[in-house]
Amino acid sequence: MNWQVSEEELEAIGQANRKNRIQLPDGASVPRIGQGTWNMGDMSSAREEEIATLRLGVELGLDLIDTAEMYGDGRSEEMISEAIKGIRDKVFLVSKVYPHNAGKERLVQSCEESLKRLNTDHLDLYLLHWRGEIPLEETVEGMEALVTAGKIARWGVSNLDLEEMQELQRVAKGSRCMVNQVLYHLGSRGIENDLLPWMSGHKIPLMAYSPLAQAGALRKGLVENEVVREIADDHQATPLQVLLAWSIREALVMAIPKASSRRHVIENAAAVRIKLNNDELLKLDFAFPQPSWKVPLDMV
């Protein structure tokens, strides 16, 4: 792909992302591709580039930005506060609370601290980062109280497997969960056995983190795969764009890849225009088959 992108092409990419969106259960609209920020905000030398990358992403229609109090002990949220300065009304802002902070007064305190670091008066979505010792009933009650107080617009969960999602649905007001954020990419397909079909049946969107896999041997194996590269060539795209397009092929799946540079965020944003056909999907299924048995939920 030619990375000397014209203003007209950037506008076309932005239009494609602004049109290709998912509705949450309460009717809120979010992009198919958002922006993850894990490990961003840690290095002062990268701060200017990270801020510029996030702002460009918003311009390109990737207006969901995901973070967490865990990321850099709040440094990611602080960096994001600079990136969204003056454009907060254009951003769907997501943060996550540690499991040990997900009950009673500690949930309120964690939310307030995230809001302060992000320099905003509310979150558009607040997630339980993963399941801990605090009962789901207590977390849901606290989340609903934050909604009533106007501190968050809605809430969801992250890293919950099928049994935990079913338990959540049995909790009073647990059905108000807007999303489950889990690891999902072509090399990690275990959720397709049970969790993803269940969520689709209950019309709960899935937010895929690390949709391009973590840097290392696994990502290398995906990117260098002959089938992935062949499909990329056919679409005049990069292998990473094919992986990202694959991750959002289902109706209720969105993805939040991280971009470390402006070139990278353009690459991510342009992936929304890649439509994989049935033959291509079958080839990818053969190259990276879904497990035929239940496997533990992948987490990183």
Contacts in CASP RR format, 6 or more apart in sequence:
PFRMAT RR
TARGET T0000
AUTHOR 0000-0000-0000
METHOD contacts of the structure
MODEL  1
MNWQVSEEELEAIGQANRKNRIQLPDGASVPRIGQGTWNMGDMSSAREEE
IATLRLGVELGLDLIDTAEMYGDGRSEEMISEAIKGIRDKVFLVSKVYPH
NAGKERLVQSCEESLKRLNTDHLDLYLLHWRGEIPLEETVEGMEALVTAG
KIARWGVSNLDLEEMQELQRVAKGSRCMVNQVLYHLGSRGIENDLLPWMS
GHKIPLMAYSPLAQAGALRKGLVENEVVREIADDHQATPLQVLLAWSIRE
ALVMAIPKASSRRHVIENAAAVRIKLNNDELLKLDFAFPQPSWKVPLDMV
1 236 0 8 1.000
1 237 0 8 1.000
1 238 0 8 1.000
1 241 0 8 1.000
1 267 0 8 1.000
1 270 0 8 1.000
3 263 0 8 1.000
3 266 0 8 1.000
3 267 0 8 1.000
5 13 0 8 1.000
5 266 0 8 1.000
10 59 0 8 1.000
10 60 0 8 1.000
10 266 0 8 1.000
13 60 0 8 1.000
13 266 0 8 1.000
13 269 0 8 1.000
13 270 0 8 1.000
13 272 0 8 1.000
13 273 0 8 1.000
14 59 0 8 1.000
14 60 0 8 1.000
14 61 0 8 1.000
14 269 0 8 1.000
16 272 0 8 1.000
16 273 0 8 1.000
17 31 0 8 1.000
17 32 0 8 1.000
17 33 0 8 1.000
17 60 0 8 1.000
17 61 0 8 1.000
17 62 0 8 1.000
17 269 0 8 1.000
17 272 0 8 1.000
18 31 0 8 1.000
18 61 0 8 1.000
20 31 0 8 1.000
20 32 0 8 1.000
20 272 0 8 1.000
21 29 0 8 1.000
21 30 0 8 1.000
21 31 0 8 1.000
21 32 0 8 1.000
22 29 0 8 1.000
22 30 0 8 1.000
22 31 0 8 1.000
22 32 0 8 1.000
22 205 0 8 1.000
22 251 0 8 1.000
22 252 0 8 1.000
22 254 0 8 1.000
23 29 0 8 1.000
23 30 0 8 1.000
24 30 0 8 1.000
24 154 0 8 1.000
24 178 0 8 1.000
24 179 0 8 1.000
24 205 0 8 1.000
25 176 0 8 1.000
25 178 0 8 1.000
25 203 0 8 1.000
25 204 0 8 1.000
25 205 0 8 1.000
26 154 0 8 1.000
26 178 0 8 1.000
28 92 0 8 1.000
28 124 0 8 1.000
28 153 0 8 1.000
28 154 0 8 1.000
28 178 0 8 1.000
30 64 0 8 1.000
30 92 0 8 1.000
30 205 0 8 1.000
30 254 0 8 1.000
31 61 0 8 1.000
31 62 0 8 1.000
31 63 0 8 1.000
31 64 0 8 1.000
31 92 0 8 1.000
31 254 0 8 1.000
32 248 0 8 1.000
32 254 0 8 1.000
32 255 0 8 1.000
32 272 0 8 1.000
33 62 0 8 1.000
33 244 0 8 1.000
33 248 0 8 1.000
33 254 0 8 1.000
33 255 0 8 1.000
33 256 0 8 1.000
33 257 0 8 1.000
33 268 0 8 1.000
33 269 0 8 1.000
33 271 0 8 1.000
33 272 0 8 1.000
34 62 0 8 1.000
34 63 0 8 1.000
34 64 0 8 1.000
34 65 0 8 1.000
34 66 0 8 1.000
34 254 0 8 1.000
34 255 0 8 1.000
34 256 0 8 1.000
34 257 0 8 1.000
35 54 0 8 1.000
35 57 0 8 1.000
35 62 0 8 1.000
35 64 0 8 1.000
35 65 0 8 1.000
35 66 0 8 1.000
35 256 0 8 1.000
35 257 0 8 1.000
35 258 0 8 1.000
35 259 0 8 1.000
35 265 0 8 1.000
35 268 0 8 1.000
36 65 0 8 1.000
36 66 0 8 1.000
36 67 0 8 1.000
36 209 0 8 1.000
36 256 0 8 1.000
36 257 0 8 1.000
36 258 0 8 1.000
37 54 0 8 1.000
37 65 0 8 1.000
37 66 0 8 1.000
37 67 0 8 1.000
37 71 0 8 1.000
37 76 0 8 1.000
37 79 0 8 1.000
37 80 0 8 1.000
37 258 0 8 1.000
38 68 0 8 1.000
38 71 0 8 1.000
38 76 0 8 1.000
38 209 0 8 1.000
38 258 0 8 1.000
39 71 0 8 1.000
39 72 0 8 1.000
39 76 0 8 1.000
39 258 0 8 1.000
40 46 0 8 1.000
40 50 0 8 1.000
40 71 0 8 1.000
40 76 0 8 1.000
40 79 0 8 1.000
40 258 0 8 1.000
40 260 0 8 1.000
41 47 0 8 1.000
41 50 0 8 1.000
41 71 0 8 1.000
41 72 0 8 1.000
41 75 0 8 1.000
41 76 0 8 1.000
41 78 0 8 1.000
41 79 0 8 1.000
42 72 0 8 1.000
42 75 0 8 1.000
42 76 0 8 1.000
46 260 0 8 1.000
47 79 0 8 1.000
47 82 0 8 1.000
49 260 0 8 1.000
49 261 0 8 1.000
49 262 0 8 1.000
50 79 0 8 1.000
50 83 0 8 1.000
50 260 0 8 1.000
51 79 0 8 1.000
51 82 0 8 1.000
51 83 0 8 1.000
52 262 0 8 1.000
53 259 0 8 1.000
53 260 0 8 1.000
53 261 0 8 1.000
53 262 0 8 1.000
53 264 0 8 1.000
53 265 0 8 1.000
54 65 0 8 1.000
54 80 0 8 1.000
54 83 0 8 1.000
54 84 0 8 1.000
54 265 0 8 1.000
55 83 0 8 1.000
55 87 0 8 1.000
56 262 0 8 1.000
56 265 0 8 1.000
56 266 0 8 1.000
57 63 0 8 1.000
57 259 0 8 1.000
57 265 0 8 1.000
57 269 0 8 1.000
58 65 0 8 1.000
58 84 0 8 1.000
58 87 0 8 1.000
58 90 0 8 1.000
58 91 0 8 1.000
60 265 0 8 1.000
60 266 0 8 1.000
60 269 0 8 1.000
61 269 0 8 1.000
62 265 0 8 1.000
62 268 0 8 1.000
62 269 0 8 1.000
63 90 0 8 1.000
63 91 0 8 1.000
63 92 0 8 1.000
64 91 0 8 1.000
64 92 0 8 1.000
64 94 0 8 1.000
64 254 0 8 1.000
64 256 0 8 1.000
65 80 0 8 1.000
65 83 0 8 1.000
65 84 0 8 1.000
65 91 0 8 1.000
65 92 0 8 1.000
65 93 0 8 1.000
65 94 0 8 1.000
66 94 0 8 1.000
66 95 0 8 1.000
66 96 0 8 1.000
66 181 0 8 1.000
66 207 0 8 1.000
66 209 0 8 1.000
66 256 0 8 1.000
67 76 0 8 1.000
67 77 0 8 1.000
67 80 0 8 1.000
67 93 0 8 1.000
67 94 0 8 1.000
67 95 0 8 1.000
67 96 0 8 1.000
67 118 0 8 1.000
68 76 0 8 1.000
68 77 0 8 1.000
68 95 0 8 1.000
68 96 0 8 1.000
68 97 0 8 1.000
68 127 0 8 1.000
68 129 0 8 1.000
69 77 0 8 1.000
69 95 0 8 1.000
69 96 0 8 1.000
69 97 0 8 1.000
69 98 0 8 1.000
69 101 0 8 1.000
69 110 0 8 1.000
69 113 0 8 1.000
69 114 0 8 1.000
70 96 0 8 1.000
70 98 0 8 1.000
70 129 0 8 1.000
71 77 0 8 1.000
74 114 0 8 1.000
74 117 0 8 1.000
77 95 0 8 1.000
77 114 0 8 1.000
77 117 0 8 1.000
77 118 0 8 1.000
78 117 0 8 1.000
78 118 0 8 1.000
80 93 0 8 1.000
80 118 0 8 1.000
81 117 0 8 1.000
81 118 0 8 1.000
81 119 0 8 1.000
81 120 0 8 1.000
84 91 0 8 1.000
84 93 0 8 1.000
84 118 0 8 1.000
84 120 0 8 1.000
85 119 0 8 1.000
88 120 0 8 1.000
91 124 0 8 1.000
92 124 0 8 1.000
92 125 0 8 1.000
93 118 0 8 1.000
93 120 0 8 1.000
93 123 0 8 1.000
93 124 0 8 1.000
93 125 0 8 1.000
94 123 0 8 1.000
94 124 0 8 1.000
94 125 0 8 1.000
94 126 0 8 1.000
94 127 0 8 1.000
95 114 0 8 1.000
95 118 0 8 1.000
95 123 0 8 1.000
95 126 0 8 1.000
95 127 0 8 1.000
96 126 0 8 1.000
96 127 0 8 1.000
96 128 0 8 1.000
96 129 0 8 1.000
96 158 0 8 1.000
96 181 0 8 1.000
97 107 0 8 1.000
97 110 0 8 1.000
97 111 0 8 1.000
97 114 0 8 1.000
97 126 0 8 1.000
97 127 0 8 1.000
97 128 0 8 1.000
97 129 0 8 1.000
98 110 0 8 1.000
98 129 0 8 1.000
99 128 0 8 1.000
99 129 0 8 1.000
99 130 0 8 1.000
99 131 0 8 1.000
99 132 0 8 1.000
99 133 0 8 1.000
99 134 0 8 1.000
100 106 0 8 1.000
100 132 0 8 1.000
100 133 0 8 1.000
100 134 0 8 1.000
101 107 0 8 1.000
101 109 0 8 1.000
101 110 0 8 1.000
102 110 0 8 1.000
102 128 0 8 1.000
102 132 0 8 1.000
102 134 0 8 1.000
102 138 0 8 1.000
102 139 0 8 1.000
103 134 0 8 1.000
103 138 0 8 1.000
103 139 0 8 1.000
103 142 0 8 1.000
104 138 0 8 1.000
104 142 0 8 1.000
107 139 0 8 1.000
107 142 0 8 1.000
107 143 0 8 1.000
107 146 0 8 1.000
108 142 0 8 1.000
108 145 0 8 1.000
108 146 0 8 1.000
108 151 0 8 1.000
111 123 0 8 1.000
111 126 0 8 1.000
111 146 0 8 1.000
111 151 0 8 1.000
111 152 0 8 1.000
112 151 0 8 1.000
114 123 0 8 1.000
115 121 0 8 1.000
115 122 0 8 1.000
115 123 0 8 1.000
115 151 0 8 1.000
121 151 0 8 1.000
122 150 0 8 1.000
122 151 0 8 1.000
122 152 0 8 1.000
122 153 0 8 1.000
123 151 0 8 1.000
123 152 0 8 1.000
123 153 0 8 1.000
124 152 0 8 1.000
124 153 0 8 1.000
124 154 0 8 1.000
125 152 0 8 1.000
125 153 0 8 1.000
125 154 0 8 1.000
125 155 0 8 1.000
125 156 0 8 1.000
125 178 0 8 1.000
125 179 0 8 1.000
126 143 0 8 1.000
126 146 0 8 1.000
126 152 0 8 1.000
126 154 0 8 1.000
126 155 0 8 1.000
126 156 0 8 1.000
127 155 0 8 1.000
127 156 0 8 1.000
127 157 0 8 1.000
127 158 0 8 1.000
127 179 0 8 1.000
127 181 0 8 1.000
128 139 0 8 1.000
128 143 0 8 1.000
128 155 0 8 1.000
128 156 0 8 1.000
128 157 0 8 1.000
128 158 0 8 1.000
128 160 0 8 1.000
129 158 0 8 1.000
129 159 0 8 1.000
130 158 0 8 1.000
130 159 0 8 1.000
130 160 0 8 1.000
130 299 0 8 1.000
131 159 0 8 1.000
131 160 0 8 1.000
131 164 0 8 1.000
136 164 0 8 1.000
136 167 0 8 1.000
136 168 0 8 1.000
136 171 0 8 1.000
136 174 0 8 1.000
137 171 0 8 1.000
137 172 0 8 1.000
140 155 0 8 1.000
140 168 0 8 1.000
140 171 0 8 1.000
140 172 0 8 1.000
140 173 0 8 1.000
140 174 0 8 1.000
140 176 0 8 1.000
141 172 0 8 1.000
141 173 0 8 1.000
143 152 0 8 1.000
143 155 0 8 1.000
143 156 0 8 1.000
144 155 0 8 1.000
144 173 0 8 1.000
144 176 0 8 1.000
146 152 0 8 1.000
146 155 0 8 1.000
147 153 0 8 1.000
147 154 0 8 1.000
147 155 0 8 1.000
154 176 0 8 1.000
154 178 0 8 1.000
155 176 0 8 1.000
155 177 0 8 1.000
155 178 0 8 1.000
156 177 0 8 1.000
156 178 0 8 1.000
156 179 0 8 1.000
156 180 0 8 1.000
156 181 0 8 1.000
157 164 0 8 1.000
157 165 0 8 1.000
157 168 0 8 1.000
157 177 0 8 1.000
157 179 0 8 1.000
157 180 0 8 1.000
157 181 0 8 1.000
158 180 0 8 1.000
158 181 0 8 1.000
158 182 0 8 1.000
158 207 0 8 1.000
158 209 0 8 1.000
159 181 0 8 1.000
159 182 0 8 1.000
159 183 0 8 1.000
159 297 0 8 1.000
159 299 0 8 1.000
160 168 0 8 1.000
160 180 0 8 1.000
160 182 0 8 1.000
160 297 0 8 1.000
161 195 0 8 1.000
161 296 0 8 1.000
161 297 0 8 1.000
162 194 0 8 1.000
162 195 0 8 1.000
162 198 0 8 1.000
165 177 0 8 1.000
165 180 0 8 1.000
165 195 0 8 1.000
165 198 0 8 1.000
165 199 0 8 1.000
165 204 0 8 1.000
166 198 0 8 1.000
168 174 0 8 1.000
168 177 0 8 1.000
169 175 0 8 1.000
169 177 0 8 1.000
169 202 0 8 1.000
177 204 0 8 1.000
178 204 0 8 1.000
178 205 0 8 1.000
179 204 0 8 1.000
179 205 0 8 1.000
179 206 0 8 1.000
179 207 0 8 1.000
180 195 0 8 1.000
180 199 0 8 1.000
180 204 0 8 1.000
180 205 0 8 1.000
180 206 0 8 1.000
180 207 0 8 1.000
181 206 0 8 1.000
181 207 0 8 1.000
181 208 0 8 1.000
181 209 0 8 1.000
181 256 0 8 1.000
182 191 0 8 1.000
182 195 0 8 1.000
182 206 0 8 1.000
182 207 0 8 1.000
182 208 0 8 1.000
182 209 0 8 1.000
182 297 0 8 1.000
182 298 0 8 1.000
182 299 0 8 1.000
183 208 0 8 1.000
183 209 0 8 1.000
183 210 0 8 1.000
183 297 0 8 1.000
183 298 0 8 1.000
183 299 0 8 1.000
183 300 0 8 1.000
184 191 0 8 1.000
184 196 0 8 1.000
184 206 0 8 1.000
184 208 0 8 1.000
184 209 0 8 1.000
184 210 0 8 1.000
184 211 0 8 1.000
184 247 0 8 1.000
184 253 0 8 1.000
184 255 0 8 1.000
185 208 0 8 1.000
185 210 0 8 1.000
185 211 0 8 1.000
185 212 0 8 1.000
185 213 0 8 1.000
185 222 0 8 1.000
185 243 0 8 1.000
185 247 0 8 1.000
186 213 0 8 1.000
186 222 0 8 1.000
186 228 0 8 1.000
186 243 0 8 1.000
186 246 0 8 1.000
186 247 0 8 1.000
186 284 0 8 1.000
186 288 0 8 1.000
187 213 0 8 1.000
187 218 0 8 1.000
187 222 0 8 1.000
187 288 0 8 1.000
188 213 0 8 1.000
188 298 0 8 1.000
189 288 0 8 1.000
189 289 0 8 1.000
189 290 0 8 1.000
189 291 0 8 1.000
190 290 0 8 1.000
190 291 0 8 1.000
190 295 0 8 1.000
190 297 0 8 1.000
190 298 0 8 1.000
191 206 0 8 1.000
191 297 0 8 1.000
192 290 0 8 1.000
193 290 0 8 1.000
193 291 0 8 1.000
193 292 0 8 1.000
193 293 0 8 1.000
193 294 0 8 1.000
193 295 0 8 1.000
194 294 0 8 1.000
195 206 0 8 1.000
195 297 0 8 1.000
196 206 0 8 1.000
196 250 0 8 1.000
196 253 0 8 1.000
199 205 0 8 1.000
199 206 0 8 1.000
199 252 0 8 1.000
200 250 0 8 1.000
200 251 0 8 1.000
200 252 0 8 1.000
203 252 0 8 1.000
204 252 0 8 1.000
205 252 0 8 1.000
205 253 0 8 1.000
205 254 0 8 1.000
206 250 0 8 1.000
206 252 0 8 1.000
206 253 0 8 1.000
206 254 0 8 1.000
207 253 0 8 1.000
207 254 0 8 1.000
207 255 0 8 1.000
207 256 0 8 1.000
208 247 0 8 1.000
208 248 0 8 1.000
208 253 0 8 1.000
208 254 0 8 1.000
208 255 0 8 1.000
208 256 0 8 1.000
209 255 0 8 1.000
209 256 0 8 1.000
210 257 0 8 1.000
210 300 0 8 1.000
211 243 0 8 1.000
211 244 0 8 1.000
211 247 0 8 1.000
211 248 0 8 1.000
211 255 0 8 1.000
211 256 0 8 1.000
211 257 0 8 1.000
212 219 0 8 1.000
212 222 0 8 1.000
212 240 0 8 1.000
212 243 0 8 1.000
212 244 0 8 1.000
212 257 0 8 1.000
213 219 0 8 1.000
213 222 0 8 1.000
213 243 0 8 1.000
214 300 0 8 1.000
222 228 0 8 1.000
222 239 0 8 1.000
222 243 0 8 1.000
222 288 0 8 1.000
223 229 0 8 1.000
223 239 0 8 1.000
223 240 0 8 1.000
223 243 0 8 1.000
224 239 0 8 1.000
225 239 0 8 1.000
225 287 0 8 1.000
225 288 0 8 1.000
226 287 0 8 1.000
227 283 0 8 1.000
227 284 0 8 1.000
227 286 0 8 1.000
227 287 0 8 1.000
228 239 0 8 1.000
228 242 0 8 1.000
228 243 0 8 1.000
228 284 0 8 1.000
228 287 0 8 1.000
229 239 0 8 1.000
230 283 0 8 1.000
231 242 0 8 1.000
231 276 0 8 1.000
231 280 0 8 1.000
231 283 0 8 1.000
231 284 0 8 1.000
232 238 0 8 1.000
232 239 0 8 1.000
232 241 0 8 1.000
232 242 0 8 1.000
234 280 0 8 1.000
235 241 0 8 1.000
235 242 0 8 1.000
235 274 0 8 1.000
237 245 0 8 1.000
237 270 0 8 1.000
237 271 0 8 1.000
237 274 0 8 1.000
238 267 0 8 1.000
240 267 0 8 1.000
240 271 0 8 1.000
241 267 0 8 1.000
241 268 0 8 1.000
241 270 0 8 1.000
241 271 0 8 1.000
241 274 0 8 1.000
242 271 0 8 1.000
242 274 0 8 1.000
242 276 0 8 1.000
244 255 0 8 1.000
244 257 0 8 1.000
244 268 0 8 1.000
244 271 0 8 1.000
244 274 0 8 1.000
245 271 0 8 1.000
245 272 0 8 1.000
245 274 0 8 1.000
245 275 0 8 1.000
245 276 0 8 1.000
246 276 0 8 1.000
246 281 0 8 1.000
246 284 0 8 1.000
247 253 0 8 1.000
247 255 0 8 1.000
248 254 0 8 1.000
248 255 0 8 1.000
248 272 0 8 1.000
249 276 0 8 1.000
249 281 0 8 1.000
257 268 0 8 1.000
259 265 0 8 1.000
259 267 0 8 1.000
259 268 0 8 1.000
276 284 0 8 1.000
END
